[in-house]
Amino acid sequence: MVSQNNYFQYLKNRSLLGLVYRKFWLYPKLNYFLVGKVLDLGCGIGDFLSYRKKTVGIDINSKMVDWCLSQGHIAVKMETDSLPFENNSFDSVIMDNVLEHIVNPESILNEVHRVLVSDGIFLVGVPGSLGYKKDSDHKVFYSQDNLVRTLNNNGFQLKKIFAMPLNFKLFDKYLSQYCIYGIFVRIEN
């Protein structure tokens, strides 16, 4: 497992091109689907928090949370599989490149379900096959079908699925930044 400090340094040292891609291509697309009060689950160093002001960030890594707070973001440290928020606190939750790090996601998905309002939006992104293989901390690979099945089994209904940077399946094997995104709606269990 990658240490909290090492993962913090990894995120801080990503390329300028990656930052430009996220800020001008990825985040505008993802933000389009989000409504109301938003929780960024696994906020890392707060790139999305910088993009979408007033979004609440949460991370299990205290170094990430401290960094986000030092940048003026709203960020909270979480304990494993527990979100310190009231029921129905958020209109949308984004979980971008986090789910693949969790061996048994049912507990955290139950927590997401709990903090989302009825018909709330849950946006989930997972890496394609090359991106999955490039990170030693990835635990579970999600194909498109497996992602949809996992979320359907945990109280969410698929609204839309797409890939980034482009919806071009060949990128899955040749571009580590290729990711699958699902827009799900919270349904009653």
C-alpha positions in Angstrom: 0.0 0.0 0.0 1.2 3.5 -0.9 1.9 5.7 2.2 -0.2 8.8 2.7 2.9 11.0 2.2 3.9 9.2 -1.0 0.5 9.5 -2.5 0.3 13.2 -1.5 3.7 13.8 -3.3 2.5 11.7 -6.3 -0.5 14.0 -6.7 1.5 17.2 -6.2 4.0 16.2 -8.9 1.6 15.4 -11.7 2.3 17.2 -15.0 1.2 20.6 -16.1 -0.5 19.0 -19.1 -2.5 16.8 -16.7 -3.6 19.9 -14.8 -4.7 21.6 -18.0 -6.6 18.6 -19.2 -8.5 18.4 -15.9 -9.2 22.1 -15.7 -10.3 22.7 -19.2 -11.6 19.4 -20.5 -12.4 16.9 -17.8 -13.9 19.1 -15.0 -16.2 21.1 -17.3 -17.7 17.9 -18.6 -18.1 16.3 -15.1 -19.4 19.5 -13.6 -22.2 19.6 -16.2 -23.9 16.6 -14.5 -23.6 17.9 -10.9 -26.3 19.8 -9.2 -26.7 21.7 -6.0 -24.6 21.0 -3.0 -21.7 18.6 -4.0 -19.4 16.3 -2.1 -16.1 15.3 -3.6 -15.4 11.9 -2.1 -11.7 11.2 -2.3 -10.8 14.9 -3.0 -7.1 14.3 -3.1 -5.2 17.7 -3.3 -8.4 19.5 -4.2 -8.1 20.0 -7.9 -11.9 19.6 -8.4 -12.5 21.8 -5.3 -10.5 24.5 -7.0 -12.6 24.1 -10.1 -16.0 24.0 -8.5 -16.1 26.4 -5.6 -18.1 25.6 -2.5 -17.8 21.9 -3.1 -17.1 20.0 0.1 -14.1 17.7 -0.1 -13.5 14.6 2.0 -10.5 12.3 2.0 -9.1 9.5 4.2 -5.6 11.0 3.8 -5.0 13.7 6.5 -2.1 15.2 4.4 -4.6 15.8 1.5 -7.2 17.3 3.8 -4.6 19.6 5.5 -3.4 20.7 2.0 -7.0 21.4 0.8 -7.7 23.4 4.0 -4.4 25.4 3.5 -5.7 26.3 0.0 -8.9 27.7 1.4 -11.1 24.7 0.4 -13.8 23.1 2.5 -12.4 19.7 3.4 -13.0 17.0 6.0 -11.0 14.0 7.1 -13.0 10.8 7.0 -12.7 7.5 8.8 -12.9 4.3 6.8 -16.4 3.7 5.3 -18.0 6.6 7.3 -19.1 9.9 6.0 -19.6 12.5 8.9 -22.6 14.1 7.4 -26.4 14.0 8.1 -28.7 11.9 5.9 -29.8 13.7 2.7 -27.0 16.3 3.0 -25.9 16.5 -0.7 -27.6 16.8 -4.0 -24.6 15.3 -5.8 -21.5 13.2 -5.0 -18.5 12.8 -7.2 -16.1 9.9 -6.7 -13.4 10.2 -9.4 -10.8 7.5 -9.5 -11.4 6.3 -6.0 -13.6 3.2 -6.2 -10.9 1.0 -7.7 -8.8 1.6 -4.5 -11.5 -0.1 -2.3 -11.7 -3.9 -2.1 -15.2 -4.1 -0.6 -17.1 -0.9 -1.6 -20.5 -1.8 -0.2 -20.0 0.1 3.1 -18.9 3.4 1.4 -21.6 3.1 -1.3 -24.2 2.7 1.5 -22.8 5.9 3.0 -23.0 7.7 -0.3 -26.6 6.5 -0.6 -27.4 7.8 2.9 -25.9 11.3 2.4 -27.5 11.8 -1.0 -31.0 13.3 -1.4 -33.6 11.2 -3.1 -32.9 11.2 -6.9 -29.4 12.7 -6.0 -26.6 12.4 -8.6 -23.7 10.1 -8.0 -20.9 10.5 -10.6 -18.3 7.8 -10.5 -15.1 7.6 -12.6 -12.8 4.6 -12.8 -9.6 4.0 -14.8 -9.5 2.0 -18.0 -7.3 -1.1 -18.2 -4.0 0.6 -18.8 -4.6 3.3 -16.1 -5.6 0.5 -13.7 -2.4 -1.5 -14.3 -0.2 1.6 -13.8 -1.1 2.2 -10.1 0.1 -0.4 -7.6 -2.5 0.8 -5.1 -5.5 -0.2 -7.4 -7.4 -3.1 -5.9 -10.4 -3.8 -8.2 -10.7 -3.3 -11.9 -14.1 -2.1 -13.1 -15.2 -2.8 -16.6 -18.2 -0.7 -17.8 -20.5 -3.6 -17.0 -19.0 -4.3 -13.6 -19.2 -0.7 -12.6 -22.9 -0.5 -13.6 -23.7 -3.8 -11.8 -21.9 -2.7 -8.6 -23.7 0.6 -8.4 -27.1 -1.0 -9.4 -26.7 -3.5 -6.6 -26.1 -0.7 -4.1 -29.1 1.6 -4.7 -28.1 3.5 -7.8 -29.6 3.5 -11.3 -27.6 4.3 -14.4 -28.5 7.5 -16.1 -25.5 7.9 -18.5 -22.1 6.3 -19.2 -19.2 7.8 -21.2 -15.4 7.7 -21.4 -12.8 10.5 -21.1 -10.8 12.1 -22.7 -12.8 10.8 -25.6 -15.4 8.0 -25.9 -13.1 5.9 -28.0 -12.6 2.3 -26.7 -9.2 1.9 -28.3 -7.8 4.4 -25.8 -8.5 1.9 -23.0 -5.3 -0.1 -23.9 -3.0 2.8 -25.0 -3.8 5.8 -22.8 -3.5 5.6 -19.1 -5.7 8.7 -18.6 -8.6 6.9 -20.3 -11.5 6.6 -17.7 -15.0 5.3 -17.7 -17.6 7.6 -16.0 -21.1 6.7 -14.9 -23.8 9.1 -13.9 -26.1 7.4 -11.5 -29.3 8.4 -9.6 -30.0 7.4 -6.1 -33.0 5.2 -5.8 -34.8 3.9 -2.8 -33.7 0.4 -1.8 
